[in-house]
Amino acid sequence: MQLPAGTAVAVAMSGGVDSSAVAGLLVEAGYRVFGLTARLYDVPANERRPGSCCAPDDARDARNVAHHLGIRHYVLDERAAFRAHVVQPFIEAWQNAETPNPCVRCNRSLKFDKLLRAARAMGADVLATGHYARLQRDGAGKTILRRARDPAKDQAYFLYPLVPDTADSLRFPLGDMTKPEVRAHADRLGLPTAQKQESMDVCFIGGQRPQDWLAGHMPAQPGPITDQAGKRVGVHPGLHAVTIGQRHGLRIANQQAGAEPMYVIDKRADGTVIAGPRHALRVAQLELVDCTWVSGQVPPPGTRIGLQVRHRGQPAQAMVQAIPAADRLIVQMEQDLYAAARGQAGVLFLDDQVLGGGTIGQVWAQSVGQEQAHG
């Protein structure tokens, strides 16, 4: 924690075992702890969501943990803000033929904005969370963000929007622990959530596939599937039902036996989906927009980095090619990367350090002998 005992610490308590363990360990270490829980959405009465996050049942679990530890606990009603800043943009992005990451947006606009401001207003010196990542100081005293020790639980990809002032006010006590170690601490401390199930990746969709959840929240507008030359080859049920890189489930007419498989290589806001061979998904360059940098410094052109475009993906070697603006970046791929989609988060790593990142705005896919721009 790098703070003296007795420091006032707010803990973002989601109701899960991770944040519960953080609260318990900090109380045990002698800090003055209180809990903050953001209630983000409601769950229908006929729906059960084991392992959810930030729903009413989770606020109850967080309250029970706080009572067990003898600390104050506050619930912030952020349902309207969550709907406006996370859920609605998620729907609109799919309607605009993008593939958004709501967890990144939630971290940026709610967990590390509203919760941190509330913590400071209540007298906390820092906000601690149950994220699996590491915040450290470099030789110049600047805060740097690194991957967690446990690669299976690492969440550094989702945390790239941190900026220096925010990072300095956060603590991630679980960054050097494994999940079994965290559960062991929760058991030792007698926490009611010690054996609670893991939370889901996208909390508000209730364990469904995003496509199935979206089917009930945006109009189904079938549209054409074309090949790269613009020839109509099929029809799709709606933009919500297709993803970049998808192969199965495409209704492509008159595809000859033995022909090269067709994949979704692009989709457009006008409802058109473009299909093509797998090699058309290979990325040559991509543009990142709305970029932020943990260090506050933009990596200059020529910087070689690892680019990660999915939470469970592996970074691909790349180079910063150009900086059109302070919040935009062009990245040149030096290693194979396939099926990058507009709206995804593109995160820049230097070994295990997160430099920052942005939202993929445009993709230039390397086709046979030529480049084709998507977006």
DRENLOGU-881415 format. One record per residue (C-alpha): residue in three letters; x, y, z. Coordinates in steps of 0.5 Angstrom, whole numbers, plus 2048, in hexadecimal, padded with zeros to 3 digits. Layout:
<pts>
ALAXYZ ...
</pts>
This chain:
<pts>
MET800800800 GLN806805801 LEU802808806 PRO80380980E ALA7FE805813 GLY7F8809814 THR7F780C80D ALA7F080D80B VAL7EF808806 ALA7E8807802 VAL7E78007FF ALA7E37FF7F9 MET7DF7F97FB SER7DB7F67F5 GLY7D87F07F9 GLY7DD7EB7F7 VAL7E37E87FA ASP7E87EC7F8 SER7E67F37FA SER7E47EF801 ALA7EB7EC802 VAL7EE7F3800 ALA7E97F6806 GLY7EB7F180B LEU7F37F1809 LEU7F37F980A VAL7EF7F9811 GLU7F47F3813 ALA7FA7F8811 GLY7F77FE815 TYR7F4802810 ARG7EE806811 VAL7E980380C PHE7E280480A GLY7DF801804 LEU7DC8047FE THR7D78007F9 ALA7D48037F3 ARG7CD8007F1 LEU7CD8007EA TYR7C77FC7E7 ASP7C17F87E9 VAL7C07F17E8 PRO7B97EF7E6 ALA7B57EB7EC ASN7B57E57E7 GLU7BC7E57E6 ARG7C27E27EA ARG7C97E47E9 PRO7CE7E07ED GLY7D57E37ED SER7D27EA7EA CYS7D57F17EC CYS7D27F77EF ALA7CB7F57EF PRO7C67F67F5 ASP7C87EF7F8 ASP7D07F17F7 ALA7CF7F77FB ARG7CC7F3801 ASP7D27EE801 ALA7D67F4801 ARG7D27F7807 ASN7D37F080A VAL7DA7F080A ALA7DB7F780C HIS7D77F5812 HIS7DB7EF813 LEU7E17F3813 GLY7DE7F9817 ILE7DF7FE812 ARG7DA80480F HIS7D7802809 TYR7D4806804 VAL7D08057FD LEU7D080A7F8 ASP7CA80A7F3 GLU7CD80A7EC ARG7C88077E8 ALA7C680D7E4 ALA7CE80E7E2 PHE7CF8077E1 ARG7C98077DC ALA7CB80D7D8 HIS7D380C7D8 VAL7D48057D8 VAL7CD8017D5 GLN7CB8067D0 PRO7D18077CD PHE7D27FF7CD ILE7CC7FF7C9 GLU7CD8057C4 ALA7D48027C3 TRP7D17FB7C0 GLN7CC7FF7BC ASN7D28037B9 ALA7D67FD7B7 GLU7DB7FD7BD THR7DD7F87C2 PRO7DD7FC7C8 ASN7E07FA7CF PRO7DB7FC7D5 CYS7E07FA7DA VAL7E57FF7D8 ARG7E08057D8 CYS7DD8037DF ASN7E48037E2 ARG7E680A7DE SER7DF80E7E0 LEU7DD80A7E6 LYS7E18067EA PHE7E780B7E9 ASP7E48117E9 LYS7DD8127ED LEU7E080D7F2 LEU7E68107F3 ARG7E38177F4 ALA7DE8147F9 ALA7E48117FD ARG7E88187FD ALA7E281B7FF MET7E1817805 GLY7E8818807 ALA7EC812804 ASP7F3813802 VAL7F280D7FD LEU7ED8087FA ALA7EF8017FA THR7EC7FC7F5 GLY7EC7F47F4 HIS7EF7F57ED TYR7F57F07EB ALA7FA7F57E9 ARG8007F87EC LEU8028007ED GLN8098017EF ARG80E8077EF ASP8138087EA GLY81A80B7EB ALA8178127EA GLY8118117EF LYS80C8107E9 THR80780B7EA ILE8078057E5 LEU8028007E4 ARG8047F97E3 ARG8017F27E2 ALA7FF7EE7E8 ARG8037E87EA ASP7FD7E37E9 PRO7FD7E37E1 ALA7F67E07E2 LYS7F37E57E5 ASP7F77EB7E2 GLN7F27F17E1 ALA7F77F67DF TYR7F47F77D8 PHE7EE7FA7DB LEU7F27FF7DF TYR7F58037D9 PRO7F18097DA LEU7F480B7E0 VAL7F88127E0 PRO7FD8147E5 ASP7F98177EA THR7F48127EA ALA7F980C7EB ASP7FD8107F0 SER7F68107F5 LEU7F58087F3 ARG7F88027F7 PHE7F77FB7F4 PRO7F97F67FA LEU7F87F07F6 GLY7FC7F17F1 ASP8027EC7F4 MET7FD7E77F6 THR7FA7E17F2 LYS7F27DF7F3 PRO7F37D97F7 GLU7F77DE7FC VAL7F27E37FC ARG7EC7DE7FE ALA7F17DB803 HIS7F17E2806 ALA7EA7E3806 ASP7E97DC809 ARG7EE7DE80F LEU7EA7E4810 GLY7E37E1810 LEU7E17E580A PRO7D97E3808 THR7DC7E4801 ALA7E17DF801 GLN7DE7DA7FD LYS7DA7DF7F8 GLN7DB7DD7F1 GLU7DF7E17EC SER7DB7E77E9 MET7D97E77E2 ASP7DD7EB7DC VAL7D77EF7DA CYS7D37F07E1 PHE7CD7F37DE ILE7CB7EE7D9 GLY7CA7E87DE GLY7CE7E37DB GLN7CC7E37D4 ARG7D07E47CE PRO7D07EB7CC GLN7CD7EA7C5 ASP7C77E77C9 TRP7C67EC7CE LEU7C77F17C8 ALA7C17EE7C5 GLY7BC7F07CA HIS7BF7F87CA MET7C07FA7C3 PRO7BC7F97BD ALA7BD7F37B9 GLN7BF7F57B2 PRO7C17F07AD GLY7C67F27A8 PRO7CA7F07A2 ILE7D17EC7A2 THR7D57EE79C ASP7DC7EB79A GLN7E27F079A ALA7E07F2792 GLY7D97F4795 LYS7D57EE792 ARG7CF7EC797 VAL7D07E5799 GLY7CC7E479F VAL7C87E87A4 HIS7C97E97AC PRO7C37E97B1 GLY7C67F07B4 LEU7CD7F37B6 HIS7CC7F17BD ALA7CD7EA7BB VAL7D37EA7B7 THR7DA7EB7BA ILE7E17ED7B6 GLY7E47E67B5 GLN7DE7E27B5 ARG7DE7DC7B1 HIS7D87D77B3 GLY7D17D97B2 LEU7D17DE7AC ARG7CC7DD7A7 ILE7D07DD7A0 ALA7CC7DA79A ASN7CF7D6795 GLN7D67D5798 GLN7DA7D0794 ALA7DC7C9798 GLY7E37CA799 ALA7E37D1799 GLU7E87D579D PRO7E47D77A4 MET7E07DE7A5 TYR7E17E27AB VAL7DE7E97AD ILE7E47ED7AB ASP7E07F47AC LYS7D97F77AE ARG7D67FE7AD ALA7D18027B0 ASP7CD8027AA GLY7CC7FA7AB THR7D07F77A6 VAL7D57F27A8 ILE7DB7F07A4 ALA7DD7E97A4 GLY7E47E67A1 PRO7EA7E17A2 ARG7ED7E17A9 HIS7F47E57A6 ALA7EF7EB7A5 LEU7EF7EB7AD ARG7F67EC7AE VAL7F87F37B1 ALA7FD7F77AD GLN7FC7FE7B1 LEU7F68017B6 GLU7F48077B9 LEU7F38087C0 VAL7EF80E7C2 ASP7ED8117C9 CYS7F480F7CB THR7F68107D3 TRP7FD80F7D6 VAL7FE80C7DD SER8058107DD GLY8028167DA GLN8078157D4 VAL8058137CD PRO80A80E7CA PRO80E8117C5 PRO80E80E7BD GLY8138097BD THR8118067C4 ARG8107FE7C3 ILE80B7FC7C8 GLY8067F67C9 LEU7FF7F77C6 GLN7F97F37CA VAL7F27F47C7 ARG7EE7EF7CB HIS7EE7ED7D3 ARG7F07E67D2 GLY7F57E87CB GLN7FC7E87CB PRO8007EE7C9 ALA8037EE7C2 GLN8097F27C1 ALA8087F97BD MET80B8007BD VAL8088077BE GLN8088097B7 ALA8058107B7 ILE8018157BC PRO7FC8197B9 ALA7FA81C7BF ALA7FB81C7C7 ASP7F58177C7 ARG7F68137C1 LEU7FC80E7BF ILE7FD80A7B8 VAL8008037BA GLN8047FF7B5 MET8047F77B6 GLU80A7F37B6 GLN8077ED7B8 ASP8017E97B6 LEU7FA7EC7B9 TYR7F47EA7B6 ALA7EC7EC7B7 ALA7ED7F37BA ALA7E77F77BA ARG7E57FE7BB GLY7E38007C2 GLN7E77FB7C5 ALA7EC7FD7CA GLY7F47FD7C8 VAL7F87FD7CE LEU8007FE7CD PHE8057FA7D1 LEU80C7FB7D2 ASP80E7F47D5 ASP8097F47DB GLN8087FB7DC VAL8027FE7D9 LEU8038057D5 GLY7FC8077D4 GLY7F88057CE GLY7F18087CA THR7EB8057C6 ILE7EC8027BF GLY7EA8077BA GLN7EC8047B4 VAL7EF7FE7B1 TRP7F47FD7AB ALA7F37F67AA GLN7F97F27A6 SER7F67EF7A0 VAL7FA7EB79A GLY7FE7F0797 GLN7FA7F679A GLU7F77F97A0 GLN7F07FB7A1 ALA7EE8007A6 HIS7E87FE7AA GLY7E48047AD 
</pts>
